[in-house]
Amino acid sequence: LGDLSVTLLQFALLPNLIVFALAWGSGAGFSVGEGTLVSPATTHAGALPSLPVLGAVPADATAWAYVVLALPILAGALAGWYFIREGENHLDEWFALKLSWRWLAAVLSGLTLAIGLGILVGLGACLLAAMAHGSLGVGRFTDFGPNPWVTGIWAAVTVAIGAVIGQLVGPWIEHDPATDVEPEPRSKRPTKEASSTERSSKGAR
């Protein structure tokens, strides 16, 4: 009965733990008690409650932990690439109509898109972190979970950086289908001799 109760408790905490992983992956980290911080840069946890799932908390930070920051940057890059595809980049089209300098329109549309995506993701991450943050007991465990504002800022910055990268790399992997017209085979092109012969035969008729 005790094992079943602990298992059910951990399943109930699963949505919170997913947000904890999101906060850690964005670089903001989360707290497991007052004065503690678990992030890719540092791990200062101290004694933890007797929940088996908390065994996943890293014992100490390593240099490889920073690799996880590539995940939100990659997500932002995919979003930035998606919005500059042909027929999708309406923001750039609007800037191009308002500004005569094409390079300025491209820069402003790219920055606006990156900042907009960052703010949207940051607000969502902040809201999720606020719902996941709370108390897991008494004493120092009253502060348990990610900081909403820090998580939102980290998520916004990493996704915005990725969006800029996606917009810069996107044109190198995108192409215009209209330019993919294959040239007509040489054997099917009418030559000058064939054209003159055809005209002569028509005249004789």
Z-matrix of the N, CA and C atoms (Angstrom, degrees):
N
C 1 1.458
C 2 1.528 1 111.34
N 3 1.347 2 114.92 1 -38.77
C 4 1.466 3 118.40 2 177.80
C 5 1.518 4 111.97 3 -65.17
N 6 1.345 5 117.48 4 -43.56
C 7 1.475 6 120.71 5 178.86
C 8 1.522 7 111.02 6 -63.05
N 9 1.330 8 117.01 7 -40.67
C 10 1.454 9 120.64 8 178.87
C 11 1.527 10 111.13 9 -64.36
N 12 1.322 11 117.23 10 -39.40
C 13 1.462 12 120.90 11 179.68
C 14 1.522 13 110.87 12 -64.86
N 15 1.336 14 116.89 13 -42.61
C 16 1.466 15 120.56 14 179.41
C 17 1.525 16 110.59 15 -65.38
N 18 1.344 17 116.48 16 -40.59
C 19 1.464 18 120.26 17 179.25
C 20 1.522 19 111.46 18 -63.03
N 21 1.330 20 116.38 19 -44.70
C 22 1.461 21 120.01 20 178.98
C 23 1.534 22 111.24 21 -64.62
N 24 1.338 23 116.71 22 -37.34
C 25 1.463 24 119.93 23 177.66
C 26 1.517 25 110.93 24 -62.43
N 27 1.327 26 117.14 25 -41.44
C 28 1.457 27 120.09 26 -179.53
C 29 1.529 28 111.30 27 -68.56
N 30 1.335 29 117.48 28 -36.24
C 31 1.466 30 119.31 29 174.35
C 32 1.524 31 110.98 30 -64.55
N 33 1.332 32 116.50 31 -36.60
C 34 1.461 33 119.59 32 178.04
C 35 1.524 34 111.51 33 -66.19
N 36 1.329 35 116.54 34 -31.64
C 37 1.467 36 121.20 35 -180.00
C 38 1.527 37 112.58 36 -85.89
N 39 1.327 38 118.15 37 -2.33
C 40 1.466 39 120.70 38 -174.95
C 41 1.531 40 112.98 39 -58.20
N 42 1.339 41 121.54 40 -45.17
C 43 1.476 42 119.13 41 177.10
C 44 1.528 43 112.74 42 -58.13
N 45 1.346 44 116.81 43 -39.45
C 46 1.462 45 119.66 44 176.48
C 47 1.518 46 111.30 45 -63.45
N 48 1.323 47 116.67 46 -41.73
C 49 1.460 48 120.27 47 -178.28
C 50 1.521 49 111.29 48 -66.00
N 51 1.327 50 117.34 49 -32.59
C 52 1.467 51 120.23 50 176.62
C 53 1.529 52 110.29 51 -64.78
N 54 1.333 53 116.28 52 -41.01
C 55 1.468 54 120.03 53 177.37
C 56 1.527 55 109.83 54 -67.52
N 57 1.347 56 117.82 55 -35.68
C 58 1.468 57 120.63 56 175.13
C 59 1.530 58 109.65 57 -58.10
N 60 1.344 59 116.35 58 -44.18
C 61 1.466 60 120.52 59 179.95
C 62 1.522 61 110.73 60 -65.71
N 63 1.326 62 116.95 61 -37.46
C 64 1.470 63 120.50 62 176.98
C 65 1.529 64 110.47 63 -62.30
N 66 1.332 65 116.44 64 -44.56
C 67 1.465 66 120.18 65 179.65
C 68 1.525 67 111.00 66 -64.60
N 69 1.327 68 116.67 67 -40.74
C 70 1.470 69 119.50 68 179.39
C 71 1.529 70 110.19 69 -67.24
N 72 1.349 71 116.67 70 -40.98
C 73 1.455 72 119.84 71 -178.91
C 74 1.518 73 113.42 72 -68.72
N 75 1.327 74 117.45 73 -25.45
C 76 1.466 75 119.68 74 178.41
C 77 1.524 76 111.94 75 -80.81
N 78 1.337 77 117.11 76 -12.60
C 79 1.455 78 120.87 77 -179.25
C 80 1.512 79 113.55 78 103.08
N 81 1.349 80 117.75 79 -13.72
C 82 1.461 81 120.10 80 -177.91
C 83 1.517 82 111.99 81 -73.37
N 84 1.330 83 117.01 82 -38.85
C 85 1.450 84 120.54 83 -178.37
C 86 1.521 85 112.02 84 81.04
N 87 1.318 86 115.57 85 -176.30
C 88 1.458 87 121.67 86 -179.97
C 89 1.522 88 108.80 87 -148.66
N 90 1.320 89 114.88 88 162.90
C 91 1.460 90 120.52 89 -179.72
C 92 1.515 91 109.64 90 -104.33
N 93 1.323 92 115.84 91 147.98
C 94 1.471 93 122.62 92 175.33
C 95 1.525 94 108.87 93 -120.64
N 96 1.312 95 114.50 94 37.77
C 97 1.452 96 121.57 95 -177.68
C 98 1.517 97 110.15 96 139.60
N 99 1.306 98 116.19 97 162.12
C 100 1.458 99 120.25 98 -179.63
C 101 1.528 100 110.86 99 -61.44
N 102 1.335 101 115.41 100 133.41
C 103 1.457 102 121.04 101 179.10
C 104 1.505 103 114.32 102 77.46
N 105 1.333 104 118.91 103 14.87
C 106 1.468 105 122.21 104 -179.95
C 107 1.528 106 109.80 105 -116.19
N 108 1.312 107 115.40 106 159.99
C 109 1.461 108 121.21 107 177.24
C 110 1.521 109 108.97 108 -156.98
N 111 1.324 110 115.23 109 130.37
C 112 1.470 111 121.78 110 175.39
C 113 1.520 112 106.88 111 -121.48
N 114 1.325 113 117.22 112 111.95
C 115 1.463 114 122.94 113 -177.98
C 116 1.522 115 108.64 114 -148.07
N 117 1.342 116 118.11 115 171.17
C 118 1.467 117 119.38 116 176.72
C 119 1.524 118 112.80 117 -60.18
N 120 1.331 119 117.57 118 -25.28
C 121 1.463 120 120.40 119 -176.96
C 122 1.522 121 112.70 120 -85.92
N 123 1.322 122 117.55 121 -30.94
C 124 1.463 123 119.98 122 -175.62
C 125 1.513 124 110.26 123 -154.48
N 126 1.320 125 115.64 124 155.37
C 127 1.461 126 122.34 125 173.99
C 128 1.514 127 108.02 126 -133.77
N 129 1.315 128 115.55 127 109.62
C 130 1.468 129 122.24 128 177.33
C 131 1.524 130 106.38 129 -131.65
N 132 1.332 131 115.08 130 89.92
C 133 1.458 132 120.16 131 -170.40
C 134 1.517 133 113.46 132 -106.72
N 135 1.319 134 116.97 133 -46.39
C 136 1.456 135 119.59 134 -174.70
C 137 1.518 136 110.62 135 77.79
N 138 1.322 137 117.06 136 -158.24
C 139 1.461 138 121.92 137 -179.80
C 140 1.520 139 110.08 138 -72.79
N 141 1.341 140 115.32 139 137.35
C 142 1.454 141 121.37 140 -177.35
C 143 1.521 142 110.43 141 -113.94
N 144 1.334 143 117.46 142 157.02
C 145 1.471 144 119.64 143 174.71
C 146 1.520 145 111.42 144 -60.74
N 147 1.304 146 116.33 145 158.02
C 148 1.470 147 121.54 146 -175.78
C 149 1.527 148 110.38 147 -82.11
N 150 1.310 149 115.28 148 67.33
C 151 1.461 150 121.66 149 173.94
C 152 1.523 151 108.16 150 -117.98
N 153 1.329 152 118.34 151 124.17
C 154 1.473 153 119.83 152 -176.65
C 155 1.528 154 113.38 153 -56.76
N 156 1.345 155 117.74 154 -33.74
C 157 1.457 156 119.66 155 -176.58
C 158 1.522 157 111.52 156 -65.51
N 159 1.320 158 117.84 157 -25.52
C 160 1.465 159 120.43 158 178.64
C 161 1.525 160 112.27 159 -71.77
N 162 1.322 161 116.97 160 -5.16
C 163 1.462 162 119.58 161 172.27
C 164 1.512 163 112.60 162 -66.77
N 165 1.349 164 116.88 163 -14.55
C 166 1.466 165 120.88 164 177.10
C 167 1.519 166 112.27 165 -76.73
N 168 1.328 167 118.31 166 -11.57
C 169 1.465 168 120.67 167 178.16
C 170 1.526 169 108.46 168 -65.57
N 171 1.323 170 118.72 169 124.73
C 172 1.472 171 120.18 170 -177.44
C 173 1.524 172 111.88 171 -62.31
N 174 1.313 173 115.20 172 141.39
C 175 1.464 174 119.94 173 -178.78
C 176 1.520 175 111.36 174 -70.20
N 177 1.320 176 117.35 175 -37.63
C 178 1.465 177 121.16 176 177.69
C 179 1.524 178 109.00 177 -153.67
N 180 1.312 179 115.35 178 161.15
C 181 1.469 180 120.80 179 -178.88
C 182 1.519 181 110.28 180 -81.94
N 183 1.321 182 116.51 181 145.51
C 184 1.461 183 122.72 182 176.69
C 185 1.526 184 109.00 183 -127.12
N 186 1.313 185 114.55 184 165.38
C 187 1.464 186 119.00 185 179.97
C 188 1.526 187 111.29 186 -63.99
N 189 1.344 188 116.71 187 -31.10
C 190 1.455 189 120.10 188 -179.20
C 191 1.524 190 112.19 189 -69.40
N 192 1.327 191 117.39 190 -17.44
C 193 1.464 192 119.62 191 -179.06
C 194 1.524 193 111.66 192 -63.42
N 195 1.326 194 117.60 193 -26.25
C 196 1.463 195 120.22 194 -179.05
C 197 1.530 196 111.81 195 -68.87
N 198 1.335 197 117.07 196 -17.40
C 199 1.463 198 120.05 197 179.42
C 200 1.523 199 110.61 198 -62.08
N 201 1.335 200 116.95 199 -27.26
C 202 1.461 201 120.17 200 -177.83
C 203 1.525 202 111.43 201 -64.21
N 204 1.332 203 118.06 202 -21.83
C 205 1.467 204 120.61 203 178.08
C 206 1.527 205 111.89 204 -65.99
N 207 1.343 206 116.29 205 -16.16
C 208 1.466 207 118.92 206 177.85
C 209 1.525 208 111.58 207 -69.07
N 210 1.329 209 118.11 208 -21.23
C 211 1.464 210 120.44 209 -177.55
C 212 1.531 211 112.34 210 -67.02
N 213 1.350 212 119.98 211 -53.72
C 214 1.473 213 117.33 212 177.09
C 215 1.518 214 113.07 213 -66.20
N 216 1.340 215 117.53 214 -31.33
C 217 1.462 216 119.46 215 176.85
C 218 1.528 217 110.21 216 -66.27
N 219 1.338 218 116.46 217 -40.57
C 220 1.470 219 119.93 218 177.71
C 221 1.526 220 110.75 219 -65.16
N 222 1.335 221 116.70 220 -39.33
C 223 1.467 222 119.61 221 177.54
C 224 1.529 223 110.59 222 -61.80
N 225 1.329 224 117.23 223 -43.20
C 226 1.455 225 120.47 224 177.07
C 227 1.511 226 112.43 225 -65.24
N 228 1.331 227 116.82 226 -36.73
C 229 1.469 228 120.02 227 179.05
C 230 1.524 229 111.04 228 -65.78
N 231 1.324 230 117.08 229 -40.44
C 232 1.459 231 119.94 230 177.74
C 233 1.524 232 110.91 231 -64.82
N 234 1.340 233 116.58 232 -39.89
C 235 1.462 234 119.59 233 177.83
C 236 1.521 235 111.19 234 -65.91
N 237 1.333 236 117.34 235 -43.91
C 238 1.459 237 120.47 236 178.54
C 239 1.513 238 112.15 237 -62.54
N 240 1.325 239 117.00 238 -39.87
C 241 1.470 240 120.21 239 177.85
C 242 1.517 241 110.61 240 -66.32
N 243 1.344 242 117.73 241 -39.20
C 244 1.460 243 121.12 242 -177.79
C 245 1.527 244 111.26 243 -61.93
N 246 1.327 245 116.61 244 -41.05
C 247 1.456 246 119.97 245 -174.06
C 248 1.527 247 113.53 246 -80.06
N 249 1.336 248 118.95 247 -9.04
C 250 1.466 249 119.05 248 176.92
C 251 1.521 250 111.46 249 -103.05
N 252 1.320 251 116.85 250 6.52
C 253 1.455 252 118.51 251 177.43
C 254 1.521 253 110.40 252 -65.17
N 255 1.328 254 116.03 253 161.14
C 256 1.463 255 120.80 254 -179.26
C 257 1.526 256 109.61 255 -61.33
N 258 1.303 257 115.55 256 129.05
C 259 1.452 258 120.75 257 179.95
C 260 1.512 259 114.38 258 86.38
N 261 1.339 260 118.44 259 -6.22
C 262 1.466 261 121.30 260 -178.77
C 263 1.519 262 112.36 261 -109.68
N 264 1.321 263 117.33 262 -20.11
C 265 1.461 264 120.75 263 -173.32
C 266 1.524 265 110.52 264 -86.72
N 267 1.325 266 116.23 265 64.02
C 268 1.460 267 120.16 266 -178.31
C 269 1.532 268 111.42 267 -70.14
N 270 1.328 269 116.62 268 -29.39
C 271 1.459 270 119.23 269 178.78
C 272 1.518 271 111.00 270 -63.83
N 273 1.318 272 117.10 271 -42.63
C 274 1.462 273 120.76 272 178.46
C 275 1.527 274 110.45 273 -65.68
N 276 1.319 275 116.67 274 -37.36
C 277 1.466 276 119.33 275 177.51
C 278 1.525 277 111.05 276 -62.89
N 279 1.331 278 117.10 277 -38.69
C 280 1.467 279 120.36 278 179.67
C 281 1.521 280 110.80 279 -66.38
N 282 1.352 281 116.75 280 -44.11
C 283 1.462 282 119.91 281 178.05
C 284 1.527 283 111.03 282 -64.07
N 285 1.331 284 117.35 283 -37.65
C 286 1.469 285 120.67 284 -179.76
C 287 1.532 286 111.20 285 -64.95
N 288 1.334 287 116.83 286 -31.78
C 289 1.464 288 119.48 287 177.85
C 290 1.521 289 111.95 288 -74.86
N 291 1.324 290 117.82 289 -29.10
C 292 1.464 291 121.67 290 -176.56
C 293 1.523 292 112.78 291 -87.82
N 294 1.344 293 117.36 292 -26.99
C 295 1.463 294 121.04 293 -175.40
C 296 1.520 295 110.13 294 -117.61
N 297 1.324 296 115.81 295 140.57
C 298 1.461 297 120.30 296 179.69
C 299 1.521 298 111.89 297 -82.43
N 300 1.347 299 117.85 298 -26.48
C 301 1.467 300 121.12 299 178.33
C 302 1.524 301 109.06 300 -84.20
N 303 1.319 302 116.90 301 114.20
C 304 1.468 303 121.20 302 -176.22
C 305 1.520 304 111.64 303 -65.93
N 306 1.326 305 117.20 304 -38.56
C 307 1.465 306 119.05 305 -177.86
C 308 1.521 307 110.86 306 -66.26
N 309 1.334 308 116.65 307 -37.39
C 310 1.467 309 119.93 308 178.74
C 311 1.527 310 110.96 309 -67.89
N 312 1.332 311 116.42 310 -39.12
C 313 1.463 312 119.72 311 177.49
C 314 1.522 313 111.37 312 -63.26
N 315 1.346 314 116.63 313 -40.09
C 316 1.466 315 120.07 314 179.35
C 317 1.524 316 111.40 315 -66.24
N 318 1.338 317 117.26 316 -42.20
C 319 1.468 318 120.40 317 179.71
C 320 1.522 319 111.13 318 -64.95
N 321 1.334 320 116.69 319 -46.57
C 322 1.460 321 120.10 320 -177.72
C 323 1.529 322 111.28 321 -66.15
N 324 1.317 323 117.52 322 -40.40
C 325 1.467 324 119.61 323 179.35
C 326 1.528 325 110.94 324 -66.69
N 327 1.337 326 116.57 325 -38.40
C 328 1.462 327 119.51 326 178.51
C 329 1.519 328 112.64 327 -65.86
N 330 1.344 329 116.03 328 -44.54
C 331 1.461 330 119.28 329 179.14
C 332 1.526 331 111.23 330 -66.59
N 333 1.322 332 116.82 331 -39.90
C 334 1.464 333 119.93 332 179.26
C 335 1.517 334 111.26 333 -63.23
N 336 1.330 335 116.68 334 -42.18
C 337 1.460 336 120.35 335 178.39
C 338 1.525 337 111.35 336 -64.24
N 339 1.345 338 117.34 337 -44.57
C 340 1.458 339 120.46 338 -179.21
C 341 1.527 340 111.18 339 -64.50
N 342 1.334 341 116.68 340 -44.38
C 343 1.462 342 119.64 341 -179.91
C 344 1.528 343 110.76 342 -66.31
N 345 1.332 344 116.89 343 -40.53
C 346 1.458 345 119.94 344 178.96
C 347 1.517 346 112.50 345 -62.66
N 348 1.352 347 116.87 346 -44.67
C 349 1.455 348 120.39 347 177.12
C 350 1.522 349 111.26 348 -63.00
N 351 1.343 350 115.89 349 -42.13
C 352 1.463 351 119.33 350 179.90
C 353 1.524 352 112.16 351 -62.15
N 354 1.329 353 116.48 352 -44.24
C 355 1.464 354 119.62 353 179.91
C 356 1.522 355 110.79 354 -64.40
N 357 1.332 356 117.29 355 -42.11
C 358 1.461 357 120.78 356 -179.38
C 359 1.531 358 111.15 357 -62.32
N 360 1.336 359 116.17 358 -47.82
C 361 1.466 360 119.80 359 179.97
C 362 1.527 361 110.59 360 -67.84
N 363 1.338 362 116.91 361 -38.75
C 364 1.459 363 120.15 362 179.49
C 365 1.518 364 112.41 363 -62.37
N 366 1.320 365 117.32 364 -41.93
C 367 1.464 366 120.16 365 178.30
C 368 1.530 367 111.06 366 -65.38
N 369 1.329 368 116.16 367 -40.32
C 370 1.465 369 119.01 368 177.72
C 371 1.519 370 111.81 369 -64.17
N 372 1.346 371 116.58 370 -43.85
C 373 1.466 372 119.81 371 178.81
C 374 1.519 373 111.42 372 -65.70
N 375 1.328 374 117.00 373 -37.03
C 376 1.470 375 120.79 374 178.24
C 377 1.525 376 110.68 375 -63.64
N 378 1.316 377 116.78 376 -42.46
C 379 1.460 378 120.43 377 179.52
C 380 1.527 379 111.16 378 -65.17
N 381 1.331 380 116.77 379 -44.35
C 382 1.465 381 119.74 380 178.98
C 383 1.531 382 111.39 381 -63.51
N 384 1.339 383 116.47 382 -41.35
C 385 1.462 384 119.75 383 179.39
C 386 1.523 385 111.28 384 -65.29
N 387 1.328 386 116.98 385 -36.49
C 388 1.466 387 119.80 386 178.40
C 389 1.523 388 111.01 387 -64.69
N 390 1.335 389 117.36 388 -37.67
C 391 1.456 390 120.21 389 178.91
C 392 1.527 391 112.28 390 -73.66
N 393 1.353 392 116.66 391 -29.33
C 394 1.467 393 119.96 392 -177.77
C 395 1.525 394 112.73 393 -86.11
N 396 1.328 395 117.34 394 -17.51
C 397 1.460 396 120.41 395 -178.32
C 398 1.526 397 109.95 396 -83.04
N 399 1.323 398 115.63 397 138.09
C 400 1.463 399 118.88 398 179.96
C 401 1.507 400 112.06 399 -179.35
N 402 1.304 401 115.38 400 -150.23
C 403 1.462 402 121.92 401 -175.92
C 404 1.520 403 109.39 402 -114.32
N 405 1.322 404 115.34 403 141.22
C 406 1.470 405 121.65 404 176.77
C 407 1.519 406 110.27 405 -122.66
N 408 1.285 407 116.34 406 28.37
C 409 1.458 408 119.38 407 179.77
C 410 1.515 409 110.56 408 153.80
N 411 1.309 410 115.50 409 -148.92
C 412 1.464 411 121.62 410 179.97
C 413 1.519 412 108.75 411 -118.57
N 414 1.321 413 115.74 412 170.62
C 415 1.456 414 120.09 413 179.56
C 416 1.513 415 111.28 414 71.72
N 417 1.323 416 116.40 415 -133.26
C 418 1.457 417 120.38 416 -176.32
C 419 1.523 418 112.80 417 -72.29
N 420 1.328 419 118.35 418 -15.41
C 421 1.459 420 121.09 419 -179.61
C 422 1.528 421 112.82 420 -80.27
N 423 1.310 422 117.22 421 7.78
C 424 1.462 423 119.57 422 173.74
C 425 1.532 424 111.49 423 -73.70
N 426 1.325 425 117.26 424 -16.13
C 427 1.467 426 122.31 425 176.43
C 428 1.518 427 107.76 426 -110.22
N 429 1.323 428 115.98 427 94.44
C 430 1.466 429 120.08 428 -174.43
C 431 1.525 430 108.70 429 -136.59
N 432 1.318 431 115.58 430 117.75
C 433 1.467 432 120.32 431 177.29
C 434 1.509 433 112.57 432 127.31
N 435 1.319 434 117.36 433 -177.79
C 436 1.468 435 121.57 434 -178.13
C 437 1.518 436 111.99 435 -78.35
N 438 1.335 437 115.34 436 148.95
C 439 1.453 438 120.61 437 173.30
C 440 1.529 439 109.00 438 -75.80
N 441 1.328 440 119.13 439 123.13
C 442 1.469 441 119.97 440 -173.96
C 443 1.527 442 113.77 441 -59.00
N 444 1.347 443 117.53 442 -47.46
C 445 1.460 444 120.04 443 -175.39
C 446 1.524 445 111.64 444 -69.16
N 447 1.317 446 116.73 445 -41.96
C 448 1.470 447 119.66 446 179.57
C 449 1.522 448 110.62 447 -64.87
N 450 1.332 449 116.11 448 -42.17
C 451 1.465 450 119.73 449 178.57
C 452 1.526 451 111.17 450 -62.95
N 453 1.323 452 116.68 451 -42.90
C 454 1.459 453 119.89 452 179.15
C 455 1.514 454 112.91 453 -62.66
N 456 1.332 455 116.30 454 -41.93
C 457 1.469 456 120.20 455 -179.61
C 458 1.525 457 110.93 456 -65.68
N 459 1.326 458 116.65 457 -46.29
C 460 1.461 459 119.80 458 -179.90
C 461 1.532 460 111.17 459 -62.42
N 462 1.331 461 116.75 460 -43.21
C 463 1.462 462 119.90 461 179.30
C 464 1.525 463 110.88 462 -63.94
N 465 1.332 464 117.02 463 -41.56
C 466 1.467 465 120.55 464 -179.65
C 467 1.522 466 111.20 465 -64.27
N 468 1.317 467 117.88 466 -44.15
C 469 1.465 468 121.50 467 -176.86
C 470 1.526 469 111.04 468 -67.09
N 471 1.334 470 117.09 469 -47.21
C 472 1.472 471 119.51 470 -177.57
C 473 1.522 472 111.89 471 -65.59
N 474 1.328 473 117.37 472 -40.11
C 475 1.466 474 119.76 473 179.46
C 476 1.525 475 110.51 474 -69.83
N 477 1.335 476 118.12 475 -38.23
C 478 1.465 477 120.60 476 178.03
C 479 1.529 478 110.81 477 -63.71
N 480 1.322 479 117.09 478 -41.85
C 481 1.473 480 119.75 479 176.66
C 482 1.522 481 110.38 480 -60.85
N 483 1.329 482 116.04 481 -43.79
C 484 1.464 483 119.12 482 177.96
C 485 1.512 484 112.67 483 -62.96
N 486 1.334 485 117.50 484 -37.39
C 487 1.464 486 120.56 485 179.46
C 488 1.525 487 111.25 486 -63.79
N 489 1.334 488 116.57 487 -39.42
C 490 1.468 489 119.86 488 176.76
C 491 1.526 490 110.57 489 -63.28
N 492 1.328 491 115.82 490 -43.48
C 493 1.473 492 119.59 491 178.92
C 494 1.524 493 110.35 492 -62.54
N 495 1.332 494 116.76 493 -42.87
C 496 1.462 495 120.05 494 179.99
C 497 1.514 496 112.67 495 -62.17
N 498 1.328 497 116.83 496 -37.51
C 499 1.465 498 119.94 497 179.10
C 500 1.526 499 111.88 498 -71.55
N 501 1.331 500 116.90 499 -30.92
C 502 1.457 501 119.84 500 178.46
C 503 1.523 502 111.80 501 -75.55
N 504 1.335 503 116.34 502 -37.58
C 505 1.462 504 120.69 503 -177.36
C 506 1.525 505 111.18 504 -84.49
N 507 1.337 506 116.97 505 -27.71
C 508 1.455 507 121.02 506 -175.06
C 509 1.514 508 114.98 507 -52.31
N 510 1.356 509 119.12 508 -48.70
C 511 1.472 510 118.72 509 -179.07
C 512 1.519 511 114.28 510 -60.18
N 513 1.327 512 117.80 511 -23.04
C 514 1.466 513 119.94 512 -179.96
C 515 1.527 514 111.60 513 -75.97
N 516 1.349 515 116.92 514 -22.89
C 517 1.460 516 119.06 515 -178.79
C 518 1.527 517 111.76 516 -109.61
N 519 1.341 518 116.30 517 -7.03
C 520 1.454 519 119.97 518 176.54
C 521 1.528 520 109.46 519 -92.18
N 522 1.306 521 116.33 520 154.66
C 523 1.460 522 121.16 521 175.09
C 524 1.517 523 108.35 522 -147.37
N 525 1.304 524 115.12 523 158.45
C 526 1.460 525 121.83 524 179.98
C 527 1.520 526 108.99 525 -90.84
N 528 1.342 527 118.62 526 117.82
C 529 1.463 528 119.53 527 -179.32
C 530 1.526 529 112.94 528 -60.00
N 531 1.327 530 116.93 529 -24.03
C 532 1.466 531 119.12 530 -179.17
C 533 1.521 532 112.04 531 -66.65
N 534 1.320 533 116.62 532 -22.58
C 535 1.467 534 120.27 533 179.94
C 536 1.514 535 112.27 534 -88.89
N 537 1.346 536 117.19 535 -0.91
C 538 1.456 537 120.44 536 -177.85
C 539 1.524 538 112.68 537 -90.19
N 540 1.359 539 117.99 538 28.56
C 541 1.459 540 121.66 539 179.34
C 542 1.523 541 109.05 540 -79.21
N 543 1.303 542 116.12 541 120.49
C 544 1.459 543 120.11 542 -178.67
C 545 1.527 544 109.87 543 -75.51
N 546 1.328 545 117.12 544 138.98
C 547 1.480 546 119.18 545 178.60
C 548 1.523 547 111.04 546 -65.29
N 549 1.301 548 115.80 547 149.61
C 550 1.466 549 120.58 548 179.93
C 551 1.528 550 109.43 549 -67.88
N 552 1.323 551 117.33 550 135.14
C 553 1.477 552 118.83 551 179.90
C 554 1.521 553 111.43 552 -55.13
N 555 1.334 554 114.00 553 144.91
C 556 1.467 555 120.07 554 -176.03
C 557 1.518 556 111.76 555 -63.10
N 558 1.328 557 115.99 556 -33.01
C 559 1.465 558 119.04 557 -176.83
C 560 1.518 559 112.32 558 -67.91
N 561 1.361 560 116.83 559 -22.97
C 562 1.454 561 120.13 560 -177.95
C 563 1.522 562 112.75 561 -93.78
N 564 1.337 563 117.97 562 -7.16
C 565 1.451 564 120.31 563 179.97
C 566 1.522 565 109.57 564 -78.64
N 567 1.330 566 118.11 565 131.70
C 568 1.483 567 119.36 566 178.71
C 569 1.519 568 110.97 567 -71.43
N 570 1.305 569 117.28 568 129.38
C 571 1.457 570 122.37 569 178.61
C 572 1.519 571 109.97 570 -86.41
N 573 1.327 572 115.16 571 166.60
C 574 1.461 573 120.09 572 -179.90
C 575 1.524 574 110.79 573 -62.61
N 576 1.358 575 117.47 574 -41.36
C 577 1.454 576 120.30 575 -179.28
C 578 1.517 577 110.97 576 -64.08
N 579 1.373 578 115.76 577 -41.37
C 580 1.456 579 118.82 578 -179.23
C 581 1.515 580 110.85 579 -66.62
N 582 1.337 581 116.24 580 -37.48
C 583 1.461 582 119.90 581 -179.52
C 584 1.520 583 110.99 582 -66.56
N 585 1.362 584 117.33 583 -43.46
C 586 1.461 585 120.41 584 179.76
C 587 1.516 586 111.13 585 -66.50
N 588 1.331 587 117.39 586 -39.06
C 589 1.465 588 120.80 587 178.34
C 590 1.512 589 111.11 588 -63.58
N 591 1.356 590 115.38 589 -40.18
C 592 1.455 591 119.54 590 179.78
C 593 1.516 592 111.27 591 -65.09
N 594 1.380 593 115.62 592 -40.55
C 595 1.445 594 118.46 593 178.56
C 596 1.541 595 111.53 594 -65.47
N 597 1.331 596 116.96 595 -38.58
C 598 1.472 597 120.69 596 -179.72
C 599 1.523 598 110.84 597 -64.94
N 600 1.343 599 114.91 598 -40.50
C 601 1.469 600 117.93 599 179.79
C 602 1.523 601 111.45 600 -66.55
N 603 1.337 602 116.87 601 -36.58
C 604 1.448 603 120.86 602 177.82
C 605 1.531 604 110.97 603 -66.61
N 606 1.376 605 115.70 604 -37.61
C 607 1.451 606 118.96 605 179.53
C 608 1.526 607 111.74 606 -68.13
N 609 1.339 608 116.15 607 -37.24
C 610 1.453 609 119.67 608 179.70
C 611 1.522 610 110.82 609 -65.74
N 612 1.348 611 116.55 610 -33.90
C 613 1.449 612 118.99 611 177.48
C 614 1.520 613 111.92 612 -68.11
